Amino acid sequence: MAKNLLLSEAEFDDFQRYCREKGFDLSYFSGEISGSKEEIERHQFDSPKVIKFKRQRFSSKGIPYDVAEWQREKWSATLSRLTDEFFESSRGEREGT
């Protein structure tokens, strides 16, 4: 099974917009998860989630997001590719290309 995708708040907002452009609407899935960054990333769900990661003074929290049930099959099949494309395009913007 694919891993959860853990993103900082700023990265998450950009990724959510990117997904919307590609036809996927990420929406709130469940309550916050507390723990270390690694624990939050490894949290077990029925399918991979995109987690908005918030580092706080003495702890870390993550808010899981998912797509609508009717999109899940296509989402699971394309999440890895979307993630790669997003980070490639983000890296290009940061490098000025």
Secondary structure, 3 states (H helix, E strand, C coil): CCCCEEEEHHHHHHHHHHHHHCCCCCEECCCCEECCHHHHHHCCCCCCCEEEEEECCCCEEEEEEECCHHHHHHHHHHHHHHHHHHHHHHHHHHHCC
